[in-house]
Amino acid sequence: MDRVVVAFANEEAQRRILRLLESNGCSPAGCCFSGAEVIRLIRKMGSGVVVCGFKLRDMTASDLAASLRGTAALLVVSSAVNLDYCEGETLYKLATPISRGEFYASLDTLLQLEAKHLRRPAPKRKEEEQKVILRAKELLMDINRMTEAEAHRFLQKRSMDAGLKMAETAQLIIDSYTH
């Protein structure tokens, strides 16, 4: 179950699904409240299965399915009324209330689908991109007194906010500090 991400805007709903998974000895790869968090985590993993609610804090399950098309399968757990509004190629629906058996049967099916059709290794950066990112982190650590983790997170956040690749953001930082 290390390929499973749990994502619900509602903390109580998230806890219920986590308890259901843990009662079977399973531990998810991560728990998220927003679609953006899920997208980052799935892209980092390369592929996976997302168990989520109809609506996350920043997008609907349909929006998330569209963003993760070809990368992840979604199991949307919600009321039948909400599920009528969900659509997507890799979006599967499970109406509440659910039984433990239904949940695990659906999850197992999606994990098999993910293993056969979606699983890809996480994309690797080119060596020159890695060097640029490392140089930008070094500058941030030296000039701004950041830890390596803080510098990495800073680069990630700036990249996401600007809609750029991390290497592009790193190059902008290098340019701003060296010119």
C-alpha positions as CSV (number, residue, x, y, z in Angstrom):
1,M,0.0,0.0,0.0
2,D,3.0,2.3,-0.3
3,R,1.5,3.4,-3.6
4,V,-1.6,4.8,-2.0
5,V,-2.2,8.5,-1.2
6,V,-5.2,9.5,1.0
7,A,-6.7,12.9,0.3
8,F,-9.7,14.5,1.9
9,A,-10.4,18.1,2.7
10,N,-12.3,16.9,5.8
11,E,-9.9,15.7,8.6
12,E,-12.5,13.3,10.1
13,A,-13.1,11.6,6.7
14,Q,-9.4,11.3,6.2
15,R,-9.0,9.7,9.7
16,R,-11.7,7.2,8.9
17,I,-10.0,6.1,5.8
18,L,-6.7,5.9,7.5
19,R,-8.2,3.8,10.3
20,L,-9.7,1.5,7.7
21,L,-6.3,1.1,6.0
22,E,-4.4,0.7,9.2
23,S,-6.9,-1.9,10.5
24,N,-5.6,-4.1,7.6
25,G,-2.0,-3.3,8.4
26,C,-1.6,-0.9,5.5
27,S,0.2,2.4,5.7
28,P,-0.4,5.0,2.9
29,A,2.5,6.8,1.2
30,G,1.0,10.1,2.3
31,C,-2.0,12.1,3.4
32,C,-3.0,15.3,1.8
33,F,-5.7,18.0,2.1
34,S,-5.3,19.7,-1.3
35,G,-5.1,18.6,-4.9
36,A,-1.8,20.4,-5.3
37,E,-0.2,18.3,-2.5
38,V,-1.5,15.1,-4.1
39,I,-0.1,16.1,-7.5
40,R,3.3,16.8,-6.1
41,L,3.4,13.5,-4.2
42,I,2.2,11.4,-7.1
43,R,4.7,13.0,-9.5
44,K,7.5,12.4,-6.9
45,M,6.4,8.7,-6.7
46,G,6.0,8.4,-10.4
47,S,2.5,6.9,-10.1
48,G,0.0,5.6,-7.6
49,V,-3.6,5.3,-6.4
50,V,-5.4,8.2,-4.7
51,V,-8.2,7.6,-2.3
52,C,-10.0,10.9,-2.0
53,G,-13.3,12.7,-1.4
54,F,-15.4,14.5,-3.9
55,K,-13.9,17.9,-3.2
56,L,-10.4,18.7,-1.9
57,R,-9.5,22.1,-0.5
58,D,-8.4,23.5,-3.9
59,M,-10.1,21.3,-6.5
60,T,-12.6,18.6,-7.2
61,A,-11.8,15.0,-7.7
62,S,-12.6,15.4,-11.5
63,D,-10.0,18.2,-11.7
64,L,-7.5,16.1,-9.9
65,A,-8.1,13.1,-12.2
66,A,-7.6,15.3,-15.2
67,S,-4.3,16.6,-13.7
68,L,-3.1,13.1,-13.0
69,R,-4.3,11.4,-16.2
70,G,-1.9,8.6,-17.1
71,T,-0.2,8.9,-13.8
72,A,-2.6,7.8,-11.1
73,A,-6.0,6.1,-10.6
74,L,-8.5,7.8,-8.2
75,L,-10.9,6.1,-5.9
76,V,-13.5,8.7,-5.0
77,V,-15.4,7.9,-1.8
78,S,-18.4,10.1,-1.4
79,S,-22.2,10.2,-1.3
80,A,-24.0,8.9,-4.4
81,V,-25.2,12.4,-5.1
82,N,-21.7,13.9,-5.2
83,L,-20.4,10.9,-7.3
84,D,-22.8,11.8,-10.1
85,Y,-20.7,15.0,-10.7
86,C,-17.4,13.0,-10.9
87,E,-16.0,12.0,-14.2
88,G,-12.6,11.0,-15.6
89,E,-10.8,8.2,-17.4
90,T,-9.0,6.9,-14.3
91,L,-11.6,8.0,-11.7
92,Y,-13.5,5.2,-9.9
93,K,-16.4,5.8,-7.6
94,L,-17.4,4.2,-4.3
95,A,-20.6,5.5,-2.7
96,T,-20.9,5.9,1.0
97,P,-21.7,4.1,3.3
98,I,-19.1,1.6,2.3
99,S,-18.3,-1.9,3.6
100,R,-14.7,-2.9,4.4
101,G,-14.9,-5.6,1.7
102,E,-16.1,-3.1,-1.0
103,F,-13.4,-0.7,-0.1
104,Y,-10.6,-3.3,-0.3
105,A,-11.9,-4.9,-3.4
106,S,-12.0,-1.5,-5.2
107,L,-8.6,-0.6,-3.9
108,D,-7.0,-3.9,-4.9
109,T,-8.4,-3.5,-8.4
110,L,-7.0,0.0,-8.8
111,L,-3.6,-1.1,-7.4
112,Q,-3.5,-3.9,-10.0
113,L,-4.5,-1.4,-12.7
114,E,-1.8,1.0,-11.5
115,A,0.9,-1.7,-11.5
116,K,0.0,-2.8,-15.1
117,H,-0.8,0.5,-16.9
118,L,0.3,3.5,-14.9
119,R,3.5,2.7,-13.0
120,R,6.5,4.6,-14.2
121,P,9.7,5.5,-12.5
122,A,9.8,9.0,-11.2
123,P,11.4,11.3,-13.8
124,K,15.1,11.9,-13.3
125,R,16.7,15.2,-13.8
126,K,19.5,15.7,-16.2
127,E,22.9,16.0,-14.7
128,E,23.2,19.7,-15.7
129,E,19.8,20.5,-14.1
130,Q,20.9,18.8,-10.9
131,K,24.1,20.9,-10.9
132,V,22.1,24.1,-11.4
133,I,19.7,23.2,-8.5
134,L,22.6,22.3,-6.2
135,R,24.3,25.6,-7.0
136,A,21.2,27.6,-6.3
137,K,20.7,25.8,-3.0
138,E,24.3,26.5,-2.1
139,L,23.7,30.2,-2.7
140,L,20.5,30.2,-0.7
141,M,22.3,28.5,2.2
142,D,25.3,30.8,2.1
143,I,23.5,34.1,1.6
144,N,20.2,33.5,3.3
145,R,21.4,31.2,6.1
146,M,19.0,28.5,5.1
147,T,19.4,24.8,5.7
148,E,19.6,22.4,2.8
149,A,16.0,21.4,3.4
150,E,14.8,25.0,3.6
151,A,16.6,25.9,0.4
152,H,15.1,22.9,-1.4
153,R,11.6,23.7,-0.1
154,F,12.1,27.4,-1.2
155,L,13.1,26.3,-4.7
156,Q,10.1,23.9,-4.9
157,K,7.6,26.5,-3.7
158,R,8.9,29.3,-6.0
159,S,8.8,26.8,-8.9
160,M,5.2,25.8,-8.2
161,D,4.1,29.4,-7.7
162,A,5.7,30.5,-11.0
163,G,4.8,27.4,-12.9
164,L,8.4,26.7,-13.8
165,K,10.6,23.7,-13.6
166,M,12.8,23.6,-10.5
167,A,15.9,23.9,-12.7
168,E,14.6,27.1,-14.4
169,T,13.8,28.6,-11.0
170,A,17.3,27.7,-9.7
171,Q,18.9,29.4,-12.8
172,L,16.9,32.6,-12.1
173,I,18.1,32.6,-8.5
174,I,21.7,32.0,-9.6
175,D,21.4,34.9,-12.1
176,S,19.9,37.2,-9.5
177,Y,22.7,36.5,-7.0
178,T,25.6,36.5,-9.4
179,H,24.8,39.5,-11.6
